[in-house]
């Protein structure tokens, strides 16, 4: 009986921690009623080294220290980031409505059973990446610099620089033309 009570108390502590994190990082950190500088400050005080504020309706799960966001990043409404593993977002990126970035992974055994314990697989998103509405970036994905992810795409691996990726799973469908230097006068 004592073991069961100790287990229950442990679950209650964990639930309280998750609820407090949700209140701070999702309810307040994604509130439309707080200015961007305050939303950014909430994340920084929680341990997330962010240089850009989350957008309205931003949802977060995981460890704040696992989230790193560069300057000039735009998050549209209801973006969800789960940072069980590290999530690194470069500078000058834009995330469309309801984009999901997920890092939790459940190992699959040879017997077909999946592990109940989640492990984190980091996600890296380079500079100047545009992620379309409702795209999903899954555990272990790497999106290099200067990439466009189409709306609704599911990124499972590496998206190499200078391309447009679309589909499920996301595949390179087009090359991006590098920006030309302005002509010299």
C-alpha positions in Angstrom: 0.0 0.0 0.0 2.8 2.4 0.9 4.5 1.7 -2.5 1.2 2.5 -4.3 0.8 5.8 -2.4 4.4 6.8 -3.2 3.8 6.0 -6.9 0.6 8.0 -6.9 2.4 10.9 -5.2 5.1 10.8 -7.9 2.5 10.9 -10.6 0.8 13.8 -9.0 4.1 15.8 -8.7 4.8 15.1 -12.4 1.3 16.2 -13.4 1.6 19.4 -11.4 4.9 20.1 -13.1 3.5 19.6 -16.5 0.4 21.7 -15.7 2.7 24.5 -14.4 4.8 24.4 -17.5 1.7 24.4 -19.7 0.3 27.4 -17.9 3.6 29.4 -18.2 4.8 28.4 -21.6 1.6 27.8 -23.6 -1.2 29.8 -21.9 1.0 32.8 -21.1 3.8 32.3 -23.5 1.4 32.0 -26.4 -1.2 34.6 -25.2 -2.6 37.1 -27.7 -3.0 39.5 -24.7 0.8 39.8 -24.1 3.2 41.7 -26.3 5.9 39.8 -28.1 8.6 41.1 -25.8 6.9 39.7 -22.8 6.3 36.4 -24.5 9.9 36.2 -25.4 10.9 37.1 -21.8 8.7 34.3 -20.4 10.6 31.7 -22.5 14.0 33.2 -21.7 13.2 33.1 -17.9 12.1 29.5 -18.3 15.6 28.6 -19.7 14.9 28.8 -23.5 17.6 30.8 -25.3 15.2 32.4 -27.8 15.9 35.6 -29.8 12.4 35.7 -31.4 9.1 35.6 -29.5 6.5 32.8 -30.0 3.3 33.7 -31.9 -0.3 33.8 -30.8 -1.6 30.4 -29.7 2.0 29.0 -29.5 2.0 25.6 -27.9 5.0 24.1 -26.2 5.8 20.8 -24.5 9.1 19.5 -23.3 12.1 21.2 -21.7 12.5 24.9 -22.4 16.3 24.5 -22.4 15.9 22.3 -25.4 14.5 25.1 -27.5 16.8 27.5 -29.3 15.4 30.1 -31.7 17.5 32.6 -33.7 16.7 36.2 -34.5 14.0 37.3 -37.0 11.9 34.2 -36.8 8.2 34.5 -37.3 5.7 32.0 -35.8 2.2 32.2 -37.2 -0.8 31.1 -35.1 -1.0 27.8 -33.2 2.5 26.5 -34.0 3.4 23.5 -31.7 6.9 22.6 -30.7 7.6 19.6 -28.6 11.2 19.7 -27.3 11.8 16.4 -25.6 15.0 16.5 -27.7 16.8 19.7 -28.8 15.1 22.0 -31.3 17.4 24.5 -33.0 15.9 27.1 -35.3 18.2 29.4 -37.2 17.6 33.0 -38.2 15.2 34.6 -40.6 12.7 31.6 -40.6 8.9 31.7 -41.0 6.5 29.1 -39.7 2.9 28.9 -41.1 -0.2 28.3 -39.1 -0.4 25.1 -37.1 3.1 23.8 -38.0 4.3 21.0 -35.7 7.9 20.2 -34.7 8.1 16.9 -32.8 11.1 15.3 -31.2 9.8 12.5 -29.1 10.5 9.0 -30.4 9.4 5.6 -29.2 11.7 2.7 -30.0 10.1 -0.3 -31.7 11.3 -3.7 -30.6 11.9 -6.7 -32.8 8.7 -8.2 -31.4 6.7 -5.2 -32.8 6.1 -3.6 -29.4 6.9 0.1 -28.9 8.6 1.5 -25.8 6.4 3.5 -23.5 9.4 5.7 -22.6 10.0 8.5 -25.1 13.5 9.4 -26.2 14.4 12.7 -27.8 15.7 13.0 -31.3 16.7 16.5 -32.1 15.4 18.7 -34.9 17.6 21.2 -36.6 16.2 24.0 -38.9 18.7 26.2 -40.6 18.5 29.9 -41.6 15.9 31.4 -44.0 13.6 28.4 -43.9 9.9 28.8 -44.7 7.6 26.1 -43.3 4.1 26.1 -44.8 0.9 25.7 -42.8 0.2 22.4 -41.1 3.6 20.9 -42.1 5.1 18.4 -39.7 8.8 18.1 -38.9 9.4 14.8 -37.2 12.1 13.5 -34.8 15.7 13.6 -36.2 14.9 15.8 -39.2 17.4 18.3 -40.5 16.3 21.2 -42.6 19.3 23.0 -44.1 19.5 26.7 -44.9 17.4 28.3 -47.7 14.6 25.6 -47.9 10.9 25.9 -48.4 8.7 23.2 -46.8 5.3 23.1 -48.5 2.0 23.2 -46.6 1.0 19.8 -45.3 4.4 18.2 -45.9 5.8 15.7 -43.4 9.6 16.0 -43.0 11.2 12.8 -41.9 14.9 13.1 -42.9 17.2 15.7 -44.3 16.1 18.6 -46.6 19.2 19.9 -48.4 19.8 23.6 -49.1 18.2 25.4 -51.9 15.1 23.4 -52.6 11.3 23.1 -52.2 10.1 20.0 -50.4 6.5 18.7 -50.5 4.5 15.6 -49.8 4.3 12.7 -47.3 7.1 12.0 -46.8 8.5 15.3 -48.0 10.6 15.0 -51.2 12.5 17.7 -53.1 10.3 18.9 -55.9 12.1 22.0 -57.1 15.3 23.9 -57.0 15.4 27.4 -55.6 17.4 30.0 -57.6 20.0 31.5 -55.5 19.6 35.3 -54.9 21.6 37.3 -57.2 23.9 40.1 -56.0 22.7 43.5 -57.1 24.6 44.8 -60.1 27.5 47.2 -59.4 27.1 50.7 -60.5 
